[in-house]
Amino acid sequence: MALLRSLLYAPIFYSVTALWVLAGLAASLFGRRPTLAVVLSWVRIHHWLAREVLGIRTAVDGKIPDGPHLIAVKHQSMFETTEMVRLTNLPVIVVKKELADIPFFGWMTRRYGVIAVDRSAGAKALRALVEEGEQALASGRSVIIYPEGTRVRVGETPPLKSGFTALYRALGLPVVPVAVDSGRLWGRGLVHRAGTVTFKVGETIPPSLKRDEIEARVHAAINAFELAPKASA
């Protein structure tokens, strides 16, 4: 059943995405608000497809606060990259440069509002991250970052990348850490299994903490599922 659901989901989602990219490109000619409206409708359609076709539901443990924040999210699958846009009211998103360079789709993401990071550029990439982050701050929107730098497998808890702390210092925003357990259902292959993905919102962390403290607190919070004590048999 999971295979059949996944085979049905894939062509629908990617066809819809192609149509919505074209719609977004047209909407962008009229300004950012129409572009954001198209993106919001796209993530809502994905939410519907995930629920109705794949049988994947979303549960949120805690509340994401209103107002601009730096939102640090665990990254185990594509699922949270769309779902967090829906849950956090169209934030600016830190993405790898390769995504922002995809023809049509990449241009659309830049019109929406992303911070594209070239992970091979070293210190230059950090400077660009900070500069673009400051521009995002001026827009009044929250900023989402996946502080481990890439998608990881269930159970993996790598250290945070230096870009997270650089952005934290530059923006001066409180941090909302979010743990996700999507990797149990949405692996790296074609097949996605039905079930519930939980987004666990951690305690808001104030700005201006020292590097060791902010990294330790965020690392612990976004890995809440990995670090939780296992129930004994």
N, CA, C and O of each residue as an XYZ file, in Angstrom:
932
protein
N       0.817     -1.204      0.000
C       0.000      0.000      0.000
C       0.862      1.270      0.000
O       0.556      2.231     -0.706
N       1.936      1.268      0.791
C       2.812      2.436      0.834
C       3.430      2.702     -0.535
O       3.560      3.854     -0.948
N       3.812      1.630     -1.240
C       4.385      1.793     -2.570
C       3.358      2.373     -3.534
O       3.675      3.280     -4.304
N       2.147      1.866     -3.500
C       1.104      2.379     -4.393
C       0.801      3.848     -4.109
O       0.663      4.651     -5.032
N       0.700      4.190     -2.829
C       0.452      5.584     -2.445
C       1.581      6.488     -2.965
O       1.328      7.575     -3.485
N       2.806      6.028     -2.818
C       3.964      6.834     -3.218
C       4.020      6.996     -4.728
O       4.362      8.068     -5.228
N       3.686      5.934     -5.457
C       3.675      6.008     -6.916
C       2.589      6.950     -7.423
O       2.742      7.567     -8.477
N       1.500      7.060     -6.681
C       0.440      7.996     -7.050
C       0.825      9.429     -6.694
O       0.555     10.364     -7.447
N       1.457      9.585     -5.538
C       1.827     10.927     -5.050
C       2.837     11.618     -5.958
O       2.670     12.793     -6.283
N       3.878     10.910     -6.369
C       5.002     11.546     -7.066
C       4.587     12.280     -8.344
O       4.917     13.458     -8.477
N       3.885     11.652     -9.289
C       3.542     12.392    -10.510
C       2.583     13.548    -10.261
O       2.656     14.574    -10.937
N       1.676     13.384     -9.284
C       0.755     14.486     -8.974
C       1.526     15.671     -8.415
O       1.341     16.807     -8.853
N       2.397     15.397     -7.438
C       3.115     16.493     -6.782
C       4.016     17.234     -7.751
O       4.011     18.465     -7.776
N       4.791     16.512     -8.547
C       5.741     17.193     -9.422
C       5.036     17.899    -10.584
O       5.530     18.910    -11.082
N       3.903     17.381    -11.012
C       3.123     18.087    -12.040
C       2.546     19.379    -11.462
O       2.606     20.436    -12.092
N       1.991     19.279    -10.267
C       1.452     20.472     -9.593
C       2.554     21.499     -9.363
O       2.340     22.697     -9.549
N       3.737     21.030     -8.957
C       4.847     21.942     -8.706
C       5.237     22.698     -9.968
O       5.485     23.903     -9.923
N       5.291     21.992    -11.093
C       5.633     22.659    -12.353
C       4.615     23.742    -12.695
O       4.988     24.837    -13.116
N       3.342     23.440    -12.516
C       2.297     24.431    -12.801
C       2.387     25.621    -11.856
O       2.209     26.766    -12.272
N       2.666     25.347    -10.582
C       2.716     26.434     -9.598
C       3.970     27.297     -9.780
O       3.942     28.492     -9.485
N       5.055     26.710    -10.259
C       6.232     27.527    -10.569
C       5.899     28.520    -11.670
O       6.266     29.692    -11.587
N       5.203     28.051    -12.705
C       4.809     28.950    -13.787
C       3.857     30.026    -13.283
O       3.960     31.191    -13.666
N       2.924     29.620    -12.417
C       1.998     30.603    -11.840
C       2.753     31.612    -10.979
O       2.443     32.804    -10.988
N       3.746     31.124    -10.236
C       4.528     32.019     -9.391
C       5.359     33.001    -10.190
O       5.499     34.162     -9.808
N       5.909     32.536    -11.298
C       6.684     33.430    -12.151
C       5.798     34.545    -12.695
O       6.214     35.702    -12.759
N       4.578     34.193    -13.085
C       3.646     35.212    -13.564
C       3.241     36.154    -12.436
O       3.171     37.368    -12.627
N       2.974     35.587    -11.258
C       2.552     36.409    -10.113
C       3.646     37.367     -9.680
O       3.363     38.474     -9.223
N       4.919     36.936     -9.824
C       6.030     37.768     -9.365
C       6.143     39.079    -10.134
O       6.762     40.032     -9.660
N       5.542     39.127    -11.324
C       5.561     40.368    -12.097
C       4.731     41.463    -11.424
O       4.872     42.646    -11.733
N       3.868     41.048    -10.504
C       2.982     41.994     -9.827
C       3.415     42.276     -8.393
O       2.690     42.925     -7.640
N       4.598     41.789     -8.014
C       5.113     42.099     -6.683
C       5.249     40.868     -5.807
O       4.927     39.754     -6.219
N       5.734     41.089     -4.582
C       6.014     39.972     -3.675
C       4.753     39.350     -3.087
O       4.702     38.133     -2.905
N       3.737     40.151     -2.786
C       2.543     39.592     -2.150
C       1.878     38.517     -3.007
O       1.541     37.459     -2.477
N       1.675     38.738     -4.307
C       1.117     37.658     -5.123
C       2.021     36.428     -5.169
O       1.541     35.295     -5.214
N       3.329     36.660     -5.159
C       4.270     35.528     -5.156
C       4.116     34.706     -3.885
O       4.077     33.477     -3.938
N       4.029     35.376     -2.749
C       3.863     34.678     -1.479
C       2.547     33.914     -1.441
O       2.476     32.822     -0.877
N       1.506     34.485     -2.040
C       0.214     33.810     -2.066
C       0.295     32.512     -2.864
O      -0.302     31.508     -2.473
N       1.025     32.522     -3.973
C       1.188     31.311     -4.780
C       1.969     30.262     -3.991
O       1.599     29.088     -3.990
N       3.037     30.670     -3.325
C       3.830     29.719     -2.538
C       2.991     29.118     -1.416
O       3.061     27.915     -1.161
N       2.199     29.951     -0.746
C       1.364     29.437      0.339
C       0.358     28.421     -0.185
O       0.108     27.410      0.471
N      -0.222     28.673     -1.352
C      -1.175     27.710     -1.909
C      -0.465     26.410     -2.284
O      -1.042     25.329     -2.163
N       0.797     26.515     -2.743
C       1.561     25.317     -3.104
C       1.840     24.439     -1.886
O       1.677     23.221     -1.952
N       2.258     25.046     -0.779
C       2.564     24.239      0.408
C       1.287     23.661      1.015
O       1.314     22.585      1.612
N       0.179     24.367      0.864
C      -1.090     23.822      1.345
C      -1.532     22.635      0.496
O      -2.076     21.663      1.021
N      -1.303     22.709     -0.805
C      -1.607     21.568     -1.673
C      -0.734     20.372     -1.299
O      -1.212     19.239     -1.259
N       0.554     20.627     -1.023
C       1.422     19.523     -0.618
C       0.950     18.910      0.691
O       0.971     17.689      0.850
N       0.526     19.743      1.623
C      -0.006     19.246      2.894
C      -1.206     18.334      2.643
O      -1.330     17.278      3.263
N      -2.089     18.745      1.731
C      -3.273     17.947      1.407
C      -2.871     16.628      0.760
O      -3.402     15.578      1.120
N      -1.938     16.667     -0.193
C      -1.486     15.443     -0.855
C      -0.840     14.480      0.134
O      -1.080     13.273      0.086
N      -0.021     15.022      1.026
C       0.634     14.166      2.016
C      -0.405     13.473      2.903
O      -0.278     12.292      3.225
N      -1.427     14.226      3.288
C      -2.454     13.661      4.169
C      -3.371     12.686      3.443
O      -3.611     11.576      3.918
N      -3.887     13.111      2.279
C      -4.918     12.328      1.610
C      -4.364     11.208      0.730
O      -5.008     10.169      0.582
N      -3.194     11.400      0.150
C      -2.624     10.383     -0.731
C      -1.639      9.479      0.024
O      -1.718      8.254     -0.065
N      -0.717     10.091      0.760
C       0.289      9.294      1.470
C      -0.164      8.842      2.854
O       0.399      7.902      3.416
N      -1.176      9.506      3.403
C      -1.625      9.158      4.752
C      -0.712      9.695      5.836
O      -0.657      9.142      6.934
N       0.010     10.777      5.536
C       0.919     11.384      6.513
C       0.256     12.622      7.113
O      -0.103     13.557      6.397
N       0.101     12.614      8.423
C      -0.507     13.730      9.114
C       0.531     14.485      9.939
O       1.609     13.970     10.236
N       0.182     15.708     10.296
C       1.094     16.571     11.040
C       0.543     16.837     12.438
O      -0.634     17.157     12.602
N       1.409     16.700     13.440
C       1.067     17.083     14.813
C       2.112     18.075     15.299
O       3.307     17.885     15.072
N       1.668     19.125     15.962
C       2.576     20.137     16.492
C       2.504     20.106     18.010
O       1.451     20.356     18.596
N       3.628     19.799     18.640
C       3.735     19.767     20.098
C       4.355     21.091     20.540
O       5.563     21.291     20.409
N       3.526     21.993     21.062
C       4.001     23.324     21.424
C       3.456     24.353     20.451
O       2.660     24.030     19.570
N       3.890     25.596     20.617
C       3.387     26.689     19.785
C       4.556     27.517     19.254
O       5.441     27.923     20.007
N       4.539     27.754     17.964
C       5.533     28.642     17.366
C       5.082     30.073     17.612
O       4.001     30.446     17.156
N       5.860     30.890     18.311
C       5.404     32.232     18.692
C       5.267     33.163     17.497
O       5.895     32.966     16.456
N       4.438     34.174     17.670
C       4.271     35.196     16.640
C       5.493     36.108     16.593
O       6.303     36.136     17.519
N       5.606     36.846     15.505
C       6.701     37.796     15.370
C       7.944     37.157     14.793
O       8.049     35.931     14.745
N       8.894     37.981     14.352
C      10.109     37.449     13.723
C      11.011     36.707     14.706
O      11.296     37.198     15.798
N      11.446     35.542     14.307
C      12.375     34.714     15.084
C      13.326     34.030     14.114
O      13.067     33.954     12.913
N      14.426     33.538     14.654
C      15.284     32.623     13.925
C      14.825     31.224     14.310
O      14.949     30.828     15.469
N      14.296     30.475     13.349
C      13.708     29.170     13.627
C      14.678     28.091     13.157
O      14.962     27.972     11.965
N      15.179     27.310     14.107
C      16.176     26.272     13.829
C      15.478     24.914     13.818
O      14.894     24.507     14.823
N      15.536     24.216     12.691
C      14.732     23.007     12.499
C      15.613     21.802     12.184
O      16.562     21.897     11.407
N      15.288     20.681     12.793
C      15.910     19.408     12.425
C      15.495     19.060     11.004
O      14.354     19.308     10.615
N      16.408     18.488     10.224
C      16.102     18.206      8.817
C      16.342     16.734      8.521
O      17.485     16.286      8.433
N      15.233     15.972      8.366
C      15.324     14.554      8.041
C      14.699     14.207      6.698
O      14.924     13.114      6.178
N      13.912     15.126      6.125
C      13.222     14.813      4.875
C      12.763     16.089      4.191
O      12.896     17.182      4.742
N      12.220     15.945      2.986
C      11.643     17.087      2.292
C      10.375     17.569      2.982
O       9.992     18.731      2.841
N       9.721     16.682      3.728
C       8.409     16.997      4.301
C       8.436     18.275      5.128
O       7.567     19.132      4.963
N       9.411     18.417      6.009
C       9.426     19.609      6.870
C       9.773     20.885      6.117
O       9.447     21.981      6.574
N      10.432     20.757      4.962
C      10.804     21.970      4.230
C       9.575     22.681      3.665
O       9.573     23.906      3.542
N       8.539     21.931      3.324
C       7.298     22.570      2.884
C       6.363     22.833      4.057
O       5.711     23.876      4.116
N       6.298     21.893      4.985
C       5.358     22.032      6.095
C       5.698     23.212      7.007
O       4.795     23.862      7.534
N       6.978     23.491      7.198
C       7.362     24.616      8.047
C       6.975     25.956      7.425
O       6.708     26.917      8.146
N       6.943     26.027      6.110
C       6.482     27.263      5.455
C       5.018     27.505      5.809
O       4.612     28.636      6.075
N       4.235     26.434      5.809
C       2.812     26.544      6.157
C       2.616     26.891      7.630
O       1.727     27.670      7.977
N       3.443     26.316      8.490
C       3.270     26.490      9.936
C       3.801     27.817     10.459
O       3.422     28.247     11.549
N       4.676     28.472      9.694
C       5.351     29.670     10.218
C       5.080     30.925      9.396
O       5.816     31.906      9.499
N       4.044     30.898      8.594
C       3.595     32.099      7.889
C       4.658     32.686      6.971
O       5.053     33.843      7.118
N       5.113     31.877      6.025
C       5.953     32.336      4.912
C       7.272     32.979      5.358
O       7.501     34.162      5.102
N       8.125     32.217      6.012
C       9.425     32.765      6.443
C      10.414     32.842      5.284
O      10.219     32.226      4.237
N      11.471     33.609      5.495
C      12.646     33.528      4.632
C      13.380     32.235      5.007
O      13.443     31.885      6.185
N      13.931     31.526      4.020
C      14.515     30.217      4.286
C      15.969     30.176      3.827
O      16.290     30.613      2.722
N      16.836     29.655      4.669
C      18.234     29.421      4.288
C      18.283     28.108      3.508
O      17.902     27.060      4.029
N      18.754     28.165      2.253
C      18.813     26.976      1.406
C      20.203     26.853      0.797
O      20.963     27.821      0.765
N      20.529     25.674      0.319
C      21.791     25.504     -0.393
C      21.662     26.149     -1.773
O      20.591     26.136     -2.379
N      22.756     26.706     -2.253
C      22.750     27.474     -3.488
C      22.282     26.645     -4.683
O      21.690     27.183     -5.618
N      22.546     25.339     -4.656
C      22.151     24.491     -5.767
C      20.649     24.550     -6.028
O      20.215     24.514     -7.179
N      19.853     24.640     -4.956
C      18.400     24.725     -5.124
C      17.994     26.045     -5.761
O      17.116     26.087     -6.622
N      18.644     27.124     -5.327
C      18.301     28.444     -5.853
C      18.788     28.641     -7.282
O      18.411     29.613     -7.937
N      19.627     27.722     -7.775
C      20.139     27.831     -9.139
C      19.382     26.954    -10.133
O      19.688     26.971    -11.325
N      18.398     26.188     -9.659
C      17.605     25.359    -10.571
C      16.803     26.275    -11.506
O      16.143     27.198    -11.028
N      16.842     26.047    -12.805
C      16.091     26.908    -13.729
C      14.611     27.010    -13.342
O      13.989     26.011    -12.979
N      14.068     28.194    -13.420
C      12.670     28.509    -13.125
C      12.366     28.348    -11.632
O      11.980     29.315    -10.975
N      12.538     27.134    -11.091
C      12.245     26.921     -9.673
C      13.132     27.797     -8.799
O      12.655     28.412     -7.845
N      14.425     27.857     -9.123
C      15.342     28.667     -8.345
C      15.008     30.147     -8.411
O      15.069     30.850     -7.403
N      14.660     30.612     -9.585
C      14.300     32.022     -9.714
C      13.052     32.324     -8.891
O      12.935     33.388     -8.283
N      12.129     31.377     -8.883
C      10.909     31.529     -8.092
C      11.227     31.593     -6.598
O      10.660     32.412     -5.875
N      12.129     30.734     -6.142
C      12.478     30.754     -4.724
C      13.131     32.075     -4.333
O      12.889     32.587     -3.240
N      13.942     32.620     -5.201
C      14.586     33.901     -4.890
C      13.547     35.025     -4.822
O      13.659     35.922     -3.987
N      12.541     34.979     -5.696
C      11.472     35.972     -5.641
C      10.655     35.819     -4.356
O      10.161     36.800     -3.799
N      10.522     34.573     -3.897
C       9.813     34.328     -2.646
C      10.590     34.899     -1.458
O      10.024     35.569     -0.594
N      11.889     34.624     -1.431
C      12.726     35.099     -0.345
C      13.509     33.977      0.304
O      13.022     33.335      1.235
N      14.711     33.738     -0.176
C      15.590     32.740      0.423
C      16.980     33.340      0.625
O      17.333     34.353      0.020
N      17.745     32.699      1.478
C      19.156     33.013      1.651
C      19.915     31.825      1.091
O      19.963     30.763      1.713
N      20.508     32.000     -0.079
C      21.179     30.898     -0.767
C      22.635     30.811     -0.323
O      23.383     31.780     -0.452
N      23.035     29.670      0.191
C      24.375     29.492      0.746
C      25.192     28.562     -0.144
O      24.779     27.440     -0.437
N      26.346     29.040     -0.564
C      27.295     28.223     -1.318
C      28.217     27.548     -0.307
O      29.148     28.164      0.209
N      27.944     26.273     -0.032
C      28.669     25.589      1.044
C      30.133     25.343      0.723
O      30.899     24.966      1.610
N      30.538     25.547     -0.519
C      31.933     25.340     -0.892
C      32.756     26.629     -0.813
O      33.959     26.618     -1.075
N      32.104     27.741     -0.450
C      32.774     29.044     -0.519
C      33.431     29.479      0.785
O      34.035     30.551      0.830
N      33.334     28.683      1.847
C      34.028     28.973      3.097
C      33.616     30.288      3.729
O      32.428     30.568      3.888
N      34.624     31.106      4.093
C      34.370     32.377      4.781
C      33.521     33.317      3.936
O      32.714     34.078      4.470
N      33.700     33.267      2.636
C      32.894     34.101      1.745
C      31.420     33.761      1.879
O      30.573     34.654      1.856
N      31.108     32.482      2.020
C      29.717     32.054      2.177
C      29.142     32.573      3.488
O      27.976     32.963      3.541
N      29.953     32.581      4.552
C      29.485     33.100      5.834
C      29.164     34.590      5.738
O      28.156     35.044      6.280
N      30.005     35.340      5.061
C      29.755     36.779      4.913
C      28.465     37.012      4.126
O      27.664     37.878      4.477
N      28.270     36.234      3.061
C      27.050     36.377      2.262
C      25.821     35.984      3.076
O      24.768     36.610      2.957
N      25.956     34.946      3.905
C      24.856     34.507      4.753
C      24.429     35.624      5.693
O      23.237     35.886      5.854
N      25.404     36.281      6.314
C      25.111     37.365      7.253
C      24.478     38.553      6.527
O      23.498     39.122      7.007
N      25.028     38.924      5.386
C      24.491     40.065      4.639
C      23.051     39.817      4.198
O      22.193     40.686      4.361
N      22.786     38.653      3.648
C      21.432     38.347      3.199
C      20.486     38.174      4.384
O      19.297     38.479      4.281
N      21.009     37.686      5.504
C      20.191     37.569      6.701
C      19.746     38.920      7.213
O      18.604     39.075      7.648
N      20.633     39.903      7.168
C      20.276     41.249      7.597
C      19.214     41.860      6.684
O      18.342     42.595      7.148
N      19.286     41.559      5.395
C      18.253     42.022      4.463
C      16.915     41.363      4.779
O      15.867     42.004      4.711
N      16.959     40.074      5.124
C      15.727     39.367      5.482
C      15.112     39.953      6.743
O      13.891     40.063      6.850
N      15.954     40.327      7.694
C      15.472     40.914      8.944
C      14.668     42.181      8.676
O      13.669     42.441      9.346
N      15.101     42.962      7.701
C      14.411     44.202      7.369
C      13.005     43.952      6.840
O      12.159     44.844      6.890
N      12.744     42.742      6.330
C      11.418     42.431      5.788
C      10.402     42.121      6.881
O       9.202     42.074      6.612
N      10.870     41.907      8.117
C       9.962     41.602      9.217
C       9.502     40.154      9.277
O       8.631     39.814     10.077
N      10.079     39.297      8.435
C       9.702     37.883      8.424
C      10.674     37.063      9.266
O      11.829     37.445      9.455
N      10.191     35.936      9.765
C      11.080     35.011     10.451
C      12.039     34.387      9.446
O      11.799     34.417      8.239
N      13.122     33.826      9.957
C      14.109     33.144      9.121
C      14.232     31.704      9.597
O      14.450     31.451     10.781
N      14.091     30.764      8.673
C      14.262     29.342      8.998
C      15.640     28.891      8.546
O      16.074     29.184      7.432
N      16.324     28.170      9.436
C      17.612     27.584      9.094
C      17.633     26.134      9.575
O      17.096     25.813     10.635
N      18.250     25.279      8.794
C      18.470     23.889      9.190
C      19.929     23.815      9.659
O      20.833     23.612      8.848
N      20.154     23.978     10.962
C      21.505     24.278     11.463
C      22.519     23.153     11.350
O      23.717     23.391     11.504
N      22.066     21.930     11.085
C      23.020     20.842     10.867
C      23.573     20.861      9.447
O      24.502     20.122      9.120
N      22.989     21.717      8.605
C      23.562     21.969      7.292
C      23.043     21.112      6.165
O      23.154     21.491      4.999
N      22.479     19.966      6.486
C      21.980     19.065      5.448
C      21.010     18.090      6.071
O      20.867     18.038      7.293
N      20.347     17.323      5.238
C      19.423     16.302      5.738
C      20.209     15.171      6.388
O      21.248     14.750      5.879
N      19.704     14.684      7.517
C      20.384     13.609      8.236
C      19.424     12.447      8.457
O      18.206     12.613      8.399
N      19.985     11.276      8.710
C      19.171     10.079      8.945
C      18.659     10.059     10.386
O      19.198     10.721     11.272
N      17.607      9.280     10.583
C      17.050      9.117     11.923
C      18.138      8.625     12.879
O      18.860      7.675     12.577
N      18.242      9.273     14.016
C      19.235      8.889     15.015
C      20.539      9.646     14.938
O      21.324      9.619     15.886
N      20.791     10.329     13.817
C      22.039     11.096     13.678
C      21.909     12.461     14.349
O      20.881     13.127     14.224
N      22.961     12.872     15.062
C      22.955     14.163     15.761
C      24.270     14.909     15.508
O      25.043     15.122     16.443
N      24.530     15.303     14.273
C      25.799     15.978     13.975
C      25.870     17.349     14.633
O      24.836     17.918     14.980
N      27.080     17.891     14.812
C      27.205     19.240     15.373
C      26.622     20.280     14.421
O      26.503     20.040     13.219
N      26.262     21.431     14.968
C      25.710     22.509     14.158
C      26.813     23.137     13.310
O      27.972     23.189     13.723
N      26.443     23.611     12.125
C      27.384     24.307     11.263
C      27.614     25.731     11.778
O      26.756     26.308     12.446
N      28.778     26.280     11.457
C      29.143     27.611     11.943
C      28.214     28.703     11.424
O      28.084     29.759     12.044
N      27.565     28.450     10.284
C      26.656     29.445      9.730
C      25.499     29.768     10.650
O      24.995     30.891     10.641
N      25.064     28.789     11.455
C      23.958     29.061     12.371
C      24.338     30.144     13.372
O      23.600     31.113     13.550
N      25.484     29.985     14.027
C      25.890     30.966     15.032
C      26.157     32.328     14.410
O      25.850     33.357     15.014
N      26.725     32.345     13.211
C      26.978     33.618     12.527
C      25.662     34.341     12.261
O      25.567     35.553     12.452
N      24.658     33.606     11.826
C      23.358     34.221     11.552
C      22.677     34.639     12.845
O      22.047     35.695     12.895
N      22.792     33.838     13.881
C      22.224     34.160     15.206
C      22.783     35.475     15.722
O      22.037     36.322     16.214
N      24.084     35.645     15.613
C      24.711     36.888     16.081
C      24.303     38.080     15.226
O      24.052     39.164     15.751
N      24.237     37.888     13.925
C      23.943     38.996     13.016
C      22.506     39.479     13.157
O      22.253     40.683     13.116
N      21.568     38.560     13.323
C      20.161     38.943     13.359
C      19.718     39.460     14.721
O      18.846     40.325     14.809
N      20.314     38.936     15.774
C      19.906     39.366     17.106
C      18.483     38.975     17.451
O      17.815     39.661     18.225
N      18.018     37.875     16.880
C      16.656     37.415     17.118
C      16.632     36.262     18.121
O      17.602     35.510     18.220
N      15.527     36.115     18.869
C      15.370     34.896     19.658
C      15.255     33.688     18.742
O      14.824     33.807     17.595
N      15.641     32.527     19.250
C      15.645     31.299     18.459
C      14.513     30.381     18.913
O      14.310     30.159     20.107
N      13.784     29.856     17.935
C      12.772     28.837     18.205
C      13.288     27.514     17.634
O      13.315     27.349     16.414
N      13.697     26.572     18.483
C      14.179     25.279     17.973
C      13.013     24.324     17.754
O      12.069     24.290     18.543
N      13.087     23.548     16.676
C      12.004     22.612     16.350
C      12.600     21.245     16.025
O      13.406     21.110     15.104
N      12.196     20.240     16.791
C      12.595     18.863     16.515
C      11.556     18.221     15.604
O      10.370     18.541     15.693
N      11.984     17.329     14.742
C      11.108     16.672     13.764
C      11.461     15.190     13.708
O      12.631     14.814     13.788
N      10.427     14.350     13.568
C      10.687     12.908     13.436
C      10.205     12.372     12.088
O       9.777     11.222     11.989
N      10.275     13.204     11.058
C       9.746     12.844      9.737
C      10.487     11.681      9.082
O       9.911     10.958      8.270
N      11.761     11.496      9.430
C      12.561     10.463      8.778
C      12.033      9.053      8.981
O      12.362      8.154      8.207
N      11.221      8.846     10.009
C      10.625      7.515     10.241
C       9.698      7.121      9.095
O       9.569      5.943      8.762
N       9.046      8.138      8.490
C       8.043      7.878      7.462
C       8.519      8.257      6.073
O       8.135      7.633      5.084
N       9.360      9.286      6.003
C       9.752      9.854      4.707
C      11.261      9.676      4.559
O      12.040     10.565      4.901
N      11.651      8.533      4.053
C      13.074      8.246      3.914
C      13.660      8.852      2.652
O      13.052      9.731      2.042
N      14.829      8.392      2.260
C      15.529      8.934      1.098
C      15.080      8.294     -0.217
O      15.409      8.790     -1.294
N      14.343      7.212     -0.128
C      13.898      6.537     -1.340
C      12.538      7.021     -1.809
O      12.048      8.060     -1.368
N      11.947      6.271     -2.692
C      10.656      6.620     -3.285
C       9.499      6.420     -2.329
O       8.548      7.202     -2.335
N       9.566      5.380     -1.505
C       8.414      4.972     -0.716
C       8.313      5.782      0.572
O       9.281      5.896      1.325
N       7.118      6.346      0.817
C       6.824      7.083      2.050
C       5.693      6.355      2.766
O       4.706      5.965      2.143
N       5.839      6.174      4.072
C       4.871      5.402      4.839
C       3.876      6.310      5.558
O       4.206      7.435      5.933
N       2.668      5.814      5.746
C       1.628      6.561      6.437
C       1.949      6.654      7.931
O       2.646      5.806      8.487
N       1.428      7.696      8.559
C       1.645      7.896      9.981
C       1.576      9.373     10.333
O       1.077     10.182      9.551
N       2.072      9.719     11.500
C       2.045     11.110     11.967
C       3.451     11.633     12.180
O       4.256     11.012     12.875
N       3.745     12.777     11.578
C       5.013     13.469     11.794
C       4.782     14.524     12.884
O       3.866     15.342     12.794
N       5.617     14.484     13.894
C       5.483     15.440     14.998
C       6.554     16.514     14.916
O       7.739     16.225     14.749
N       6.113     17.754     15.037
C       6.998     18.907     15.148
C       6.977     19.335     16.617
O       5.961     19.819     17.116
N       8.100     19.154     17.297
C       8.180     19.483     18.720
C       8.871     20.839     18.882
O      10.071     20.966     18.638
N       8.111     21.838     19.292
C       8.625     23.202     19.417
C       9.266     23.368     20.796
O       8.604     23.209     21.821
N      10.545     23.687     20.808
C      11.252     23.858     22.062
C      11.055     25.242     22.669
O      10.424     26.110     22.064
N      11.580     25.436     23.830
C      11.507     26.729     24.517
C      12.277     27.782     23.722
O      13.384     27.525     23.248
N      11.686     28.963     23.581
C      12.349     30.051     22.864
C      13.628     30.456     23.591
O      13.632     30.643     24.808
N      14.704     30.588     22.834
C      16.021     30.888     23.392
C      16.354     32.352     23.100
O      16.212     32.791     21.959
N      16.789     33.113     24.095
C      17.016     34.548     23.888
C      18.234     34.821     23.009
O      19.087     33.949     22.844
N      18.319     36.019     22.449
C      19.502     36.400     21.665
C      20.690     36.690     22.573
O      20.568     36.750     23.796
N      21.845     36.868     21.931
C      23.070     37.361     22.596
C      23.725     36.371     23.545
O      24.508     36.781     24.402
N      23.435     35.094     23.422
C      24.150     34.109     24.232
C      25.517     33.821     23.614
O      25.743     34.075     22.431
N      26.414     33.292     24.424
C      27.720     32.891     23.910
C      27.572     31.681     22.987
O      26.602     30.928     23.066
N      28.566     31.521     22.109
C      28.471     30.474     21.092
C      28.256     29.095     21.688
O      27.378     28.363     21.229
N      29.019     28.722     22.684
C      28.898     27.379     23.247
C      27.495     27.134     23.799
O      26.926     26.055     23.633
N      26.955     28.145     24.453
C      25.639     27.973     25.078
C      24.529     27.879     24.036
O      23.681     26.992     24.129
N      24.515     28.768     23.051
C      23.443     28.738     22.065
C      23.508     27.453     21.246
O      22.474     26.855     20.948
N      24.698     27.033     20.885
C      24.813     25.805     20.098
C      24.379     24.586     20.902
O      23.724     23.692     20.367
N      24.740     24.543     22.187
C      24.360     23.405     23.018
C      22.849     23.340     23.212
O      22.256     22.263     23.159
N      22.236     24.488     23.434
C      20.791     24.504     23.674
C      20.008     24.155     22.411
O      19.036     23.401     22.466
N      20.430     24.700     21.280
C      19.737     24.398     20.033
C      19.943     22.939     19.645
O      19.003     22.265     19.225
N      21.159     22.458     19.784
C      21.460     21.059     19.431
C      20.593     20.108     20.246
O      20.035     19.154     19.704
N      20.480     20.364     21.542
C      19.673     19.492     22.398
C      18.196     19.556     22.020
O      17.509     18.535     21.998
N      17.710     20.771     21.722
C      16.278     20.946     21.447
C      15.863     20.320     20.112
O      14.823     19.665     20.042
N      16.656     20.511     19.056
C      16.247     19.970     17.756
C      16.452     18.468     17.688
O      15.918     17.808     16.797
N      17.221     17.923     18.621
C      17.432     16.474     18.682
C      16.645     15.836     19.832
O      17.044     14.807     20.377
N      15.525     16.466     20.188
C      14.730     15.973     21.317
C      14.281     14.530     21.123
O      14.239     13.761     22.083
N      13.947     14.156     19.893
C      13.515     12.777     19.656
C      14.694     11.811     19.694
O      14.569     10.695     20.198
N      15.838     12.237     19.164
C      17.022     11.359     19.155
C      17.588     11.155     20.564
O      18.072     10.074     20.897
N      17.520     12.215     21.390
C      18.150     12.168     22.706
C      17.209     11.729     23.808
O      17.628     11.577     24.956
N      15.923     11.519     23.472
C      14.964     11.109     24.484
C      15.295      9.700     24.980
O      15.702      8.846     24.192
N      15.124      9.453     26.281
C      15.377      8.099     26.794
C      14.466      7.075     26.137
O      13.270      7.317     25.970
N      15.027      5.935     25.766
C      14.257      4.882     25.139
C      13.473      4.093     26.183
O      13.982      3.761     27.254
N      12.217      3.804     25.838
C      11.389      3.026     26.776
C      11.945      1.613     26.903
O      12.320      0.991     25.909
N      11.993      1.117     28.126
C      12.504     -0.241     28.356
C      11.452     -1.262     27.937
O      10.251     -1.000     27.999
N      11.923     -2.419     27.513
C      11.000     -3.469     27.059
C      10.259     -4.074     28.238
O       9.439     -4.973     28.056
